[in-house]
Every structure is written in structure tokens, then in C-alpha cells.
Amino acid sequence: MLKKGWKKIILGFFGGAIIGLVAWFLFLLAQAGNQIFTPNIDGQAPWFLPKVEANKLKGEGDGRINILLLGIGGGKHPGPNLTDTIMLVSIDPTNKKAGLLSIPRDLYLEVPGIGGTKINYVHAYGESNPKTTGGGPALMKQTLSEVLDLPIHYFVRLDFDGFVKLVDAVDGVDIYVDKAISDPYYPAPDMKHYNPFFITAGWHHLDGNTALKYVRSRETTSDFDRSARQQKFLKAFLQKATSLNILSNPKKVSLIISILGNHLKTDLTLGEVQRLLSLTQEMSKGEIVTKVLDSSADGLLVAKNGSQGYYLVPKAGNFREIQRFVHEFLTDPYLARETAKIEVQNGTTKKGLAQEVAQLLKSYGYQVVRITTASSPYPKTTIYDYTGGEKPITLSLLSKRLNAKIIKSQRSSGGNVDLLVILGEDYQESN
């Protein structure tokens, strides 16, 4: 089932035929469970809970199911715990949609306990310091959650050997190469010498080793190209791996499960895999949106060179612009469902603050319908609730976002807003 579980979990992102072998695969997945599953120290996505409690939601985006995909060298590969591939898979279980965000491994950031570092080192540091960090995947989830200002619920980690073996187990993958790749500096297995990689544009049948080069090569192409290739290959592999020819072959299924058991780790549970399986079966190929954080002309990152070599930083100087981009891309279905109408008033001496905050809230999925100035100064940011508690999720998340106190109040005659936000002198933008 591991094959089928994963197959269908991510299969939903890209569409495909629904195969009627679920029970068998679930059984096989359970057998391999001890090798694959690890405890989730952060708690499960609220969607899996019997009842959603507004006051327990961590923040905007908690209404989605957010899964971090990590690719590492593993085994005897030099730097075995450095993350070579970082992707965020985000599922909207309410509207049956999904998003895929690629994050460059050279993204530079400050991490408590480490200091300034590229994000690809964070997992390695966590693996070396499990008692203080919870391990590599846990530290990666925490770090990216803070960078993106988005709760990240789960991780799935696969090493290079597992990737190569999986591709070979499905007898290779057909892929259309959009433009030729010429990489004379592709690293050899010892990471000291070169193993040049060249491939022409057009259709190719890739075995495991060639596929690994295809998704990793970047020396003569951009981070954007590399991330786009990874997303494209993931789709092609899943289509091949979930085809009837593969799933109806017990030997191949058993081989794939064995490979995953030795090379894959996740903090999803078997029960969550089962529910994701059902959920993703309802998705269609057209409901998958992909994005890349990159340093292109229109990108949100800029490339630099320094003592740490090549690295990427936010163009804006901080991650707020990236956070807004992510939340506009991955909208929270819980907020959208409540459709609370919000008015924002400026109760401070800072000109333009209400407009600034209103734009922030809109990017995070809040429905701001009016922006005005308060009739008198406010020392403390306050939210007036005119709904009698009928918009609990919006109220709870908004209160956490603004660090605001809540006052229940009667709606004035002719009033058409549900929540009134008055920004006080204590207001500080988070993150």
C-alpha cells in the first residue's frame, strides 16, 4: 500500500485513473510501517480532527494540509543530510485543490542555534542535534513554517538511492526535455570530481541515474529551471508509478514498497494516508497550481555571492513579501467559508497604517470591505465582534495576527460589517 498510499496521495495532485486495489496496498503499507512512519511531534492537521476548534488553530493556512517534501543524499553520499530538494505540497481539502511550491536550497536565513545559513543545511543540523531540535525534518518544518508564516503539518523525506531505485523499479520514466542541458560540472558521487551531464531537448526515456541528474543539475541553468524540472518529473513519475501496468504487477509493487521502506520517512500516519487517499481521488489535474520561489526578473529573491558562496535572499530585505505571496497562493478555506466582512480603522498617529494592514489582511484571505480613521486614539489594538461569535475562526485568527483584544458588541443600525478592527499604538507587524 505504501506504493498505493503515496501513489494516490500525490496522484490526486496530478490526476489519473483510480485503481481498485486500495485494501491490498493499505495492508502492505501497514507491514512496512515501522520502517517508514515516525511520530509527529507537531500534531496533525486540523482537518483530520473530529471537530475544528477555532482557538486551537495555529494561523492562517491551518485549514489546509501542508506537507513538506525533502530530498537528501542519504547513505554514503557526501553531506548525506543536506537537503537537495525542498517542496511544499499544500492541499485544500474543502475545495479539493492543491498547490506545489518549490523552495531553493540556497535560500539564506537566520536560524536559532545556527545563525545565518543556507536552508539546505538546516536538516543536517537538526539530524546532528536531535535532542535540542527534534531532528532534521522537525527543524525544517519549524524553520519553513516561520519563514512562510504558514503551519506545516507533515514531512516526507526520500534519499537519492531511493529515488534512483524507484525510477528503475517502474522501468524508467518518459520525459520531454524543454531545452537542452549542458552541465560539465555535475558532481561525481565523491563530490570532489565532475561527472558531466548532457541531454538534448525533446523526448527521453530516463533511468534512475539519469533522472537524478535531470532533477539535480543546475550549474548551467537557473534555480527556476531546476525547480520546474523537479515538479515536471514528479508528475511524470507518479503517472507512470500509478499506471495499471505497475499496480497490477505484484512483484513491482512489493519492490517499490521495499524501496520506500528503506529510503523514505514520514510523520503521516496510516490513518491519515487512508483519508488523504480518499481526498485526492476527488481532485482533478486542473486543480493543481505550481509556483517557484526564484531569482528571476519577476521573482521575490535576489542572488548574492559572499563568504558563504552563492546564496539567495528576499528582494524586500525580509520575508513579508514572500509570506503574502504564499498566502495569496495558498488561501485558507476556513477563512473563505466564513466570509466575515471586516472594517479596519487607524487608531494611531501613523499615517496610512490602516491601508497597510488592510492590504496585509487581504493577502492572507480576510475580506476587508472598509478602511477609515478612528474617531479617537486607541492605545490597544481592539476587535469589535458584531456577530455574537458567529465567525469564530476569523475572529480567533485575526486576534492572533494582530495581537488584539476582542470586545463583543451590538451592531449599529445600518452597519454592514461583522468585525471592526481598530489599530492601536501597540500594533506591530509580526514576522
C-alpha positions as CSV (number, residue, x, y, z in Angstrom):
1,M,0.0,0.0,0.0
2,L,2.9,2.3,0.6
3,K,3.1,2.5,-3.1
4,K,-0.6,3.0,-3.5
5,G,-0.9,5.2,-0.5
6,W,1.8,7.6,-1.7
7,K,0.7,7.0,-5.2
8,K,-2.7,8.2,-4.6
9,I,-1.9,10.8,-2.1
10,I,0.1,12.7,-4.6
11,L,-1.6,11.2,-7.6
12,G,-4.5,13.4,-6.7
13,F,-2.4,16.4,-7.4
14,F,-1.9,15.4,-11.0
15,G,-4.9,13.3,-11.8
16,G,-5.0,9.7,-13.1
17,A,-7.1,6.6,-13.0
18,I,-8.4,5.3,-9.7
19,I,-7.1,1.8,-9.1
20,G,-9.3,-0.6,-7.2
21,L,-6.5,-2.2,-5.1
22,V,-6.7,0.0,-2.0
23,A,-7.2,-2.6,0.6
24,W,-4.2,-4.7,-0.6
25,F,-1.9,-1.6,-0.7
26,L,-3.1,-0.4,2.8
27,F,-2.2,-3.8,4.1
28,L,1.3,-3.7,2.6
29,L,1.8,-0.2,3.8
30,A,0.9,-1.3,7.4
31,Q,3.5,-4.0,7.1
32,A,6.2,-1.5,6.2
33,G,5.0,1.0,8.7
34,N,7.8,0.5,11.3
35,Q,10.4,1.4,8.8
36,I,8.6,4.4,7.3
37,F,6.5,6.1,9.9
38,T,7.9,8.4,12.6
39,P,6.0,10.3,15.4
40,N,4.7,13.7,14.5
41,I,5.8,16.0,17.4
42,D,3.9,19.0,15.9
43,G,0.4,17.5,15.9
44,Q,-1.8,16.6,13.0
45,A,-3.6,19.0,10.5
46,P,-6.9,20.2,12.0
47,W,-8.8,18.8,9.0
48,F,-8.2,15.3,10.4
49,L,-9.7,16.1,13.7
50,P,-13.4,15.2,14.5
51,K,-14.1,18.9,15.2
52,V,-12.2,22.1,14.4
53,E,-11.7,24.3,17.4
54,A,-11.1,27.9,16.3
55,N,-9.0,28.8,19.3
56,K,-6.6,26.0,18.6
57,L,-5.8,26.9,15.0
58,K,-2.1,28.0,14.7
59,G,-2.7,30.6,12.0
60,E,-3.9,31.3,8.5
61,G,-3.3,28.2,6.4
62,D,-4.2,25.8,9.1
63,G,-7.3,24.9,7.2
64,R,-5.1,23.3,4.6
65,I,-3.0,20.1,4.8
66,N,0.6,21.2,4.3
67,I,3.3,18.6,3.6
68,L,7.0,19.3,3.2
69,L,8.8,17.1,0.7
70,L,12.5,16.7,1.3
71,G,15.2,15.1,-0.9
72,I,18.5,14.3,0.7
73,G,21.7,12.5,-0.4
74,G,21.5,9.9,2.4
75,G,23.6,6.8,2.8
76,K,27.3,7.2,2.0
77,H,26.7,10.3,-0.1
78,P,28.9,13.2,1.0
79,G,26.8,15.6,3.0
80,P,24.1,12.9,3.4
81,N,21.7,15.0,5.4
82,L,21.8,18.2,3.3
83,T,18.5,18.8,1.6
84,D,18.9,19.0,-2.2
85,T,15.2,19.3,-2.9
86,I,12.6,21.2,-0.9
87,M,9.0,21.4,-1.9
88,L,5.8,22.2,-0.1
89,V,2.6,20.4,-1.1
90,S,-0.5,22.1,0.2
91,I,-3.9,20.6,-0.1
92,D,-7.2,22.5,0.2
93,P,-9.5,19.6,1.5
94,T,-12.6,21.8,1.4
95,N,-12.4,22.8,-2.3
96,K,-10.4,19.8,-3.5
97,K,-7.5,21.8,-4.8
98,A,-3.7,21.7,-4.2
99,G,-0.6,23.8,-4.6
100,L,3.0,22.9,-5.0
101,L,5.7,25.4,-4.0
102,S,9.4,24.8,-4.7
103,I,11.9,26.4,-2.4
104,P,15.6,26.8,-3.5
105,R,18.2,25.1,-1.4
106,D,20.4,28.2,-1.4
107,L,17.9,30.4,0.4
108,Y,19.8,32.2,3.1
109,L,18.2,32.8,6.5
110,E,18.8,33.2,10.2
111,V,18.0,30.1,12.3
112,P,18.2,30.0,16.1
113,G,21.0,27.8,17.2
114,I,22.7,28.0,13.9
115,G,22.8,31.7,12.9
116,G,23.0,32.7,9.2
117,T,22.9,29.7,6.9
118,K,21.5,28.3,3.7
119,I,18.3,26.4,4.2
120,N,19.7,23.2,2.9
121,Y,21.9,22.9,6.0
122,V,19.0,23.2,8.4
123,H,18.0,19.5,8.1
124,A,21.6,18.3,8.6
125,Y,22.0,20.4,11.7
126,G,18.7,19.0,13.1
127,E,19.9,15.5,12.4
128,S,23.1,16.2,14.3
129,N,21.3,17.7,17.3
130,P,18.1,15.7,17.7
131,K,17.7,16.4,21.4
132,T,17.5,20.1,21.0
133,T,15.8,20.3,17.6
134,G,13.6,17.2,17.4
135,G,15.6,16.0,14.4
136,G,16.1,17.2,10.8
137,P,12.6,17.1,9.5
138,A,11.1,18.7,12.6
139,L,13.6,21.6,12.4
140,M,12.9,22.0,8.7
141,K,9.1,22.1,9.3
142,Q,9.6,24.7,12.1
143,T,12.0,26.8,10.1
144,L,9.9,26.9,6.9
145,S,6.8,27.5,8.9
146,E,8.3,30.6,10.3
147,V,9.8,31.8,7.0
148,L,6.5,31.3,5.1
149,D,4.3,32.2,8.1
150,L,2.3,29.0,7.4
151,P,1.7,26.0,9.6
152,I,3.5,22.9,8.2
153,H,1.9,19.7,9.4
154,Y,3.9,16.8,7.9
155,F,7.0,15.8,6.1
156,V,8.0,13.2,3.5
157,R,11.7,12.5,3.1
158,L,13.4,10.4,0.3
159,D,17.1,9.9,-0.3
160,F,19.0,9.8,-3.6
161,D,19.4,6.0,-3.7
162,G,15.7,5.6,-3.0
163,F,14.9,8.0,-5.9
164,V,17.1,6.1,-8.3
165,K,15.8,2.7,-7.3
166,L,12.1,3.9,-7.5
167,V,12.6,5.2,-11.1
168,D,14.3,1.9,-12.1
169,A,11.6,-0.1,-10.4
170,V,9.0,1.4,-12.7
171,D,11.3,0.7,-15.7
172,G,12.2,4.4,-16.1
173,V,10.2,7.5,-16.9
174,D,9.5,9.3,-20.2
175,I,10.0,13.0,-20.0
176,Y,10.0,15.8,-22.5
177,V,13.1,18.0,-22.0
178,D,12.1,21.6,-22.9
179,K,15.6,22.8,-23.5
180,A,19.0,21.1,-23.7
181,I,21.1,20.8,-20.6
182,S,24.8,21.1,-20.7
183,D,26.3,20.7,-17.3
184,P,30.1,19.9,-17.3
185,Y,30.2,20.5,-13.6
186,Y,27.7,18.0,-12.4
187,P,29.3,16.4,-9.3
188,A,30.6,12.9,-9.3
189,P,29.5,10.6,-6.4
190,D,32.5,11.6,-4.3
191,M,31.5,15.3,-4.6
192,K,35.2,16.0,-5.4
193,H,35.3,15.4,-9.2
194,Y,32.9,16.0,-12.1
195,N,30.6,13.7,-13.9
196,P,29.4,15.8,-16.8
197,F,25.7,15.6,-17.8
198,F,24.4,16.5,-21.2
199,I,20.9,15.9,-22.6
200,T,19.2,17.3,-25.7
201,A,15.8,18.8,-26.0
202,G,12.9,16.5,-26.8
203,W,11.6,13.2,-25.5
204,H,13.8,11.0,-23.5
205,H,13.4,7.8,-21.5
206,L,15.3,8.3,-18.2
207,D,16.6,5.5,-16.0
208,G,17.1,6.2,-12.3
209,N,20.7,7.6,-12.5
210,T,19.9,9.9,-15.5
211,A,16.7,11.1,-13.8
212,L,18.6,12.0,-10.7
213,K,20.9,14.2,-12.8
214,Y,18.0,15.7,-14.7
215,V,16.3,16.9,-11.5
216,R,19.5,17.9,-9.7
217,S,21.5,19.7,-12.4
218,R,21.6,23.5,-12.1
219,E,25.2,24.6,-12.8
220,T,24.4,25.9,-16.3
221,T,20.7,26.6,-15.7
222,S,18.7,28.6,-13.2
223,D,17.1,27.6,-9.9
224,F,13.8,28.3,-11.6
225,D,14.6,25.8,-14.3
226,R,15.7,23.2,-11.8
227,S,12.6,23.6,-9.7
228,A,10.4,23.4,-12.7
229,R,12.1,20.2,-13.9
230,Q,11.6,18.7,-10.4
231,Q,7.9,19.4,-10.5
232,K,7.6,18.1,-14.0
233,F,9.4,14.9,-13.3
234,L,7.4,14.3,-10.1
235,K,4.2,14.5,-12.2
236,A,5.6,12.1,-14.9
237,F,6.9,9.6,-12.3
238,L,3.6,9.5,-10.4
239,Q,1.7,9.0,-13.6
240,K,4.0,6.1,-14.5
241,A,4.1,4.6,-11.0
242,T,0.3,4.7,-10.7
243,S,-0.4,3.2,-14.1
244,L,-2.3,-0.1,-14.2
245,N,0.8,-1.9,-15.7
246,I,2.7,-1.1,-12.5
247,L,-0.1,-1.5,-9.9
248,S,-1.2,-4.9,-11.3
249,N,2.3,-6.3,-11.1
250,P,2.7,-7.8,-7.5
251,K,6.5,-8.1,-7.9
252,K,6.9,-4.4,-8.8
253,V,4.6,-3.3,-6.1
254,S,6.5,-5.4,-3.5
255,L,9.8,-4.0,-4.8
256,I,8.5,-0.4,-4.6
257,I,7.3,-0.9,-1.1
258,S,10.6,-2.4,-0.1
259,I,12.5,0.5,-1.5
260,L,10.3,3.0,0.2
261,G,10.6,1.1,3.5
262,N,14.4,1.5,3.3
263,H,14.6,5.0,1.9
264,L,11.5,7.0,2.9
265,K,10.4,8.6,6.2
266,T,7.3,10.4,7.1
267,D,5.3,11.6,10.1
268,L,2.0,11.0,8.4
269,T,0.1,8.1,10.0
270,L,-1.5,5.2,8.2
271,G,-4.9,6.6,9.0
272,E,-4.0,10.0,7.6
273,V,-2.7,8.3,4.4
274,Q,-6.1,6.5,4.1
275,R,-8.0,9.7,4.4
276,L,-5.7,11.6,2.0
277,L,-6.2,8.8,-0.4
278,S,-9.9,9.3,-0.5
279,L,-9.5,13.1,-0.6
280,T,-7.0,13.2,-3.5
281,Q,-9.2,10.8,-5.6
282,E,-11.7,13.7,-5.8
283,M,-9.1,16.1,-7.2
284,S,-8.6,16.7,-10.9
285,K,-5.4,17.6,-12.8
286,G,-6.6,21.1,-13.5
287,E,-6.9,21.9,-9.8
288,I,-3.1,21.8,-9.2
289,V,-1.2,25.0,-9.2
290,T,2.6,25.2,-9.1
291,K,4.9,28.0,-8.0
292,V,8.6,28.5,-7.5
293,L,10.5,30.9,-5.3
294,D,13.3,32.1,-7.6
295,S,15.6,35.0,-8.5
296,S,14.1,35.7,-12.0
297,A,13.3,39.2,-13.0
298,D,9.8,38.9,-11.5
299,G,10.9,36.7,-8.7
300,L,10.9,37.5,-5.0
301,L,14.5,36.5,-4.4
302,V,17.9,38.0,-5.4
303,A,21.2,36.2,-5.9
304,K,24.3,37.2,-4.0
305,N,27.8,36.0,-3.5
306,G,29.8,36.2,-0.3
307,S,32.0,34.3,2.1
308,Q,29.3,31.5,2.1
309,G,29.4,31.4,-1.7
310,Y,26.3,31.7,-3.8
311,Y,23.1,32.3,-1.9
312,L,19.6,33.8,-2.3
313,V,17.8,36.4,-0.1
314,P,14.5,38.2,-0.3
315,K,14.5,41.2,-2.6
316,A,12.4,43.1,0.0
317,G,15.0,42.6,2.7
318,N,12.7,40.4,4.8
319,F,10.2,37.6,4.2
320,R,7.0,39.6,4.5
321,E,6.5,39.9,0.7
322,I,7.1,36.2,0.3
323,Q,4.7,35.4,3.1
324,R,2.0,37.4,1.4
325,F,2.7,35.7,-1.9
326,V,2.4,32.3,-0.3
327,H,-0.9,33.1,1.4
328,E,-2.4,34.6,-1.8
329,F,-1.4,31.4,-3.5
330,L,-2.5,29.0,-0.7
331,T,-5.7,30.5,0.6
332,D,-7.2,29.3,3.8
333,P,-10.6,27.6,3.2
334,Y,-11.8,28.1,6.7
335,L,-11.5,31.9,6.3
336,A,-13.1,31.8,2.9
337,R,-16.0,29.8,4.3
338,E,-16.9,32.3,7.0
339,T,-16.8,35.3,4.6
340,A,-16.6,37.8,7.5
341,K,-16.8,41.4,6.4
342,I,-14.1,43.5,8.2
343,E,-13.6,47.2,8.7
344,V,-10.1,48.4,9.6
345,Q,-9.7,51.8,11.4
346,N,-6.5,53.6,12.2
347,G,-6.4,54.5,15.9
348,T,-2.8,55.6,15.8
349,T,-0.8,58.6,14.7
350,K,0.9,56.7,12.0
351,K,-0.5,57.8,8.6
352,G,-1.5,55.1,6.2
353,L,-1.4,52.3,8.8
354,A,-5.0,51.2,8.2
355,Q,-4.4,50.9,4.5
356,E,-1.1,49.0,5.1
357,V,-2.7,46.5,7.5
358,A,-5.8,46.1,5.2
359,Q,-3.6,45.1,2.3
360,L,-1.8,42.6,4.6
361,L,-5.1,41.1,5.7
362,K,-6.4,40.8,2.2
363,S,-3.3,38.9,1.1
364,Y,-4.0,36.5,4.0
365,G,-7.5,35.8,2.8
366,Y,-9.5,38.3,5.0
367,Q,-12.4,40.2,3.4
368,V,-11.7,43.8,4.2
369,V,-14.6,46.0,3.0
370,R,-13.9,49.4,4.5
371,I,-10.8,51.4,5.6
372,T,-11.2,54.5,7.8
373,T,-9.8,56.5,10.7
374,A,-10.9,56.0,14.2
375,S,-12.7,58.9,15.9
376,S,-10.2,58.9,18.8
377,P,-6.7,57.4,19.6
378,Y,-6.5,53.8,20.8
379,P,-3.6,52.6,22.9
380,K,-4.5,48.9,22.4
381,T,-5.5,47.2,19.1
382,T,-9.1,46.1,19.5
383,I,-11.5,43.9,17.5
384,Y,-15.3,44.5,18.0
385,D,-17.3,41.4,17.2
386,Y,-20.8,42.3,15.9
387,T,-21.7,38.7,15.1
388,G,-22.3,37.2,18.5
389,G,-19.5,34.7,17.9
390,E,-20.8,33.5,14.5
391,K,-17.4,34.0,12.8
392,P,-15.2,32.2,15.3
393,I,-12.3,31.1,13.1
394,T,-11.9,34.6,11.5
395,L,-12.1,36.2,14.9
396,S,-9.6,33.8,16.5
397,L,-7.0,34.0,13.7
398,L,-7.4,37.8,13.3
399,S,-6.9,38.3,17.1
400,K,-3.7,36.2,16.9
401,R,-2.5,38.0,13.8
402,L,-2.9,41.5,15.3
403,N,-2.4,40.6,19.0
404,A,-5.7,42.3,19.6
405,K,-8.2,42.1,22.4
406,I,-11.8,41.2,21.5
407,I,-14.9,43.0,22.6
408,K,-18.4,41.7,21.8
409,S,-20.7,44.5,20.8
410,Q,-24.1,45.2,19.2
411,R,-24.1,46.0,15.5
412,S,-25.1,49.6,15.0
413,S,-28.2,50.5,13.0
414,G,-27.4,50.1,9.3
415,G,-24.0,48.6,9.9
416,N,-22.8,46.0,7.4
417,V,-19.6,44.8,8.8
418,D,-19.1,41.7,11.0
419,L,-15.8,42.7,12.7
420,L,-14.4,46.1,13.3
421,V,-10.6,46.3,13.8
422,I,-9.2,49.5,15.4
423,L,-5.4,49.6,15.2
424,G,-3.8,50.8,18.5
425,E,-0.5,52.3,19.3
426,D,0.7,48.9,20.4
427,Y,0.4,47.4,16.9
428,Q,3.5,45.8,15.4
429,E,3.5,43.7,12.2
430,S,4.5,40.2,13.0
431,N,7.4,38.3,11.3
